[in-house]
Amino acid sequence: MAQNGTGHQLQPLQLPKSYQQPHRGDQQNKDALAIGDIYERLPKSKFPRKILPRAQGPYIEYIRKLAKGWPHLQYLADFMDVTTAPVKNTWLWDDPQDRQERASRTKVAVLDFGPGDTVKRTDCTAIAKLSEILNLPQRSSNDVNGRLYVVEDLSSDVIEVLGARFDIDPLFFRSQISDYMWNNTRDPWVELPSLNAVSRKRSFFCIRYFQPRYFRDEASFVETADQETGAFNVLRRIDNNHAWKGTKIFDVEGSDVGMVRSKMSLWIRKNKPNETGVLGILVVDPTIEAGFPLWGGYETFQECPSMQEVIGRNADIKAPPRTSLFEEVVYYSSSLTADEIKALPEDPRLLIKNPLLIVCAEWTTLVKYLTTRLTQLEWELDHNEETPFRNPDGLEKSLDSLNMWRRRIPVYQEWVSETLSHVITPDNFIGFTKNSILDLREDFKHLQDALKAVVERADRIQGSVSAIISITENKKAIQLNRTATRLTYLAVVFVPLTWVSGFFSMQVDVTLLRETAWVYFACAIPITVLALIVLRYYTRVERRVELWRQKRKEDKKKVLKKKNQNGGIPPTSNGRRKPHPV
C-alpha cells in the first residue's frame, strides 16, 4: 500500500474519472482534440457529446473577446469552461458534482505587509469569503506597504474574481495552467516563447522548475501520486525515472524518483496615479502527499537559533512548515525584514525573493541527484562484476538510462536560463529599477554551470560505455572466429574421409550392404563423440593457456614496476633490495 510523505499509509479512494492523467493512449489523445485543434474549432453541432455549460462573468467574456486577436487565450477560456485542463473535457460531461467542486475550489492566503514591520495573514477557503475581502474599500493596497495574494492551484471562480477585480492580463493565468515540455503541430495548448522585447514590458512572469520526489514503491507512484496530480485543476505530471536500471546495491527494488513539473507565477499591479503600495498575486502548485521530498527536502534558509534561545523554552521554535509548498511560500513570504517591507513600494520583486530561494533549492537538489546517478553509473562500470564484459545487456540498460538524462537536461538548462534572463537579471520591471533579487544571479549561474558540467560528464560516460560495448562485441566476434576456425579444421579432416568411405562403399547391388551396414554406425558414432570430446577439452586448455599468458604478462609488469621503484635494482625473493656490488 502506498505511503505519503509523513509515512502514513494512504487508503484507496473512489476517485472521479477526471483525476487520471490525460494523453495515456491513442483514444485519450483523440479525446483531447474532441472540440477541435489550434487551427479550427469544430462547430457546436458537430461536438461529439453534449456541451458543457459555459462559465459566466465579465472576465471570461473579456477573455472570449480577446481570443479573436490573441488566439492562444482561447485555451484559457476553455480551461474556465471545463474547470480544469481542457484535455479532460470528455471526463466531466457526466460528472457535474466534480465539475462544480473544481470550479469553486479556493485556497488563498492574503498577506498584508505593514504598516511598520508587521505581516497579517488572512485565509480564504471559499470563493464567497475571497469576494467579500476583495470588495472591502481599503483592499486596494493603499493602506499598507504591500499586499500579496498567495493562491494554490487555479479555479474558474478564482480567476474570474481576481481577474475582474484587478483587471489582470489574461496571459498571466494562461502561463500557469499547463505543463507541456513539447508539442505536436495541432495542439491548442501550445505555449510559444515570448520575445524579450515584449516580455520586459509585462507586469508578470512565470517560473518553471521541478520538484524531485522519492517513492518507496511503484504503487505510491503509479496509483497515488499520479492521481493526486490528476486532482489538480492545472495540468501537472510527474516525469518518472523508470529508465534508470541501476544496481540493486544503491536502490530498493521497486523504488523510484519522480520529477514533479511545477510552476510559480507572480503578477504585480501597475499603480495608477491614485494608487500606492504594492499589490501582487503569487500562484503556486498544490503539493502531493505520496512519497517524500528527495533527501528530506531542501535546507532551511534561516540560520539556526542560538542555544540560549532553544534551551528551557516551552514554546515551539519558529521554523518553516514542511507540510506543503503553499504553506512554505506563505511562511517565507511573511519573513521579510522590516527594511524589506519598507522598501516594497520601491522594489515589488521583494515579494518573490524568498519563494525564489525555494525554486533555486529545488534545482540544486535535482542537480545533486543527476550527479549522484552519474557517479553510480561510473562505479558500476569500474566495479560491478556483471559489467562491463560479462553482461552486455546491463551496459545497454545503463546506456538507455544515460540517454534519458541527456534528453531531459537540455530542458532543465532552458528553464534555468529562462528564470535567470526573464526574472532575475532585468534591471527594469514595470518602471521599478531597484532589483533586490539580483543577489540570486550567482546561484542561478552556478546552476547553469553545474548542468553544463553534467552534460559534459554524461557525454564522456556515454563514450566510455559505447567503447566497452564495442570491445565486448569484438571479443565475441573473435571467439566466434576461433570456433569457425576449429570447425574448418574438423571439416578438412573428416570431409575427405567421408568422401573416401562413401566412394569405397558403393555397390552395384544395394542389397549386399544389408549385413555390413551396422559396421558404419559402430565406427562413426564413437569417432564423432571422441572428436567432440577432444574439441571441448581443447577449448578449455586453450582458455587456460590464454589466462596463463595474461598472468605472466601481469607478473612481468609488476616486476618492472618494482624495479623502477627501487631505482632499477630488481627485488630479491624476500622483497628486499639486492646490495650494490662492491
Secondary structure, DSSP 8 states (H G I E B T S, - for coil): --BBTTS-B-------GGGS-S--SHHHHHHHTTTB-SS-B--GGG-SS-------SHHHHHHHHHTTTSGGGHHHHHHHHHSS-GGGGGGSTT-HHHHHHHHH---EEEEEE-STT-EEEEEE-SHHHHHHHHTSTTTTTTTSSEEEEEEES--HHHHHHHHHHHT--HHHHHTTS---SS--TT-TT------HHHHTT-SEEEEEEEEEEEESSHHIIIIIIHHHHHTSSS---EE--TT----TTTS-TT-EEEEEEEEEEEEE----TT--SEEEEEEE-----BSEEGGGSS--SS----HHHHTT--S-------S-HHHHHHHHHTT--HHHHHHTTT-TTHHHHHHHHHHHHHHHHHHHHHHHHHHHHHHHHHH-TTTTTT-HHHHHHHHHHHHHHHHHHHHHHHHHHHHIIIIIS-S-BTTB---GGGGGHHHHHHHHHHHHHHHHHHHHHHHHHHHHHHHHHHHHHHHHHHHHHHHHHHHHHHHHHHHHHHHHT--SSGGGGGTTHHHHHHHHHHHHHHHHHHHHHHHHHHHHHHHHHHHHHHHHHHHHHHHHHTTS--B-TTS-B-----
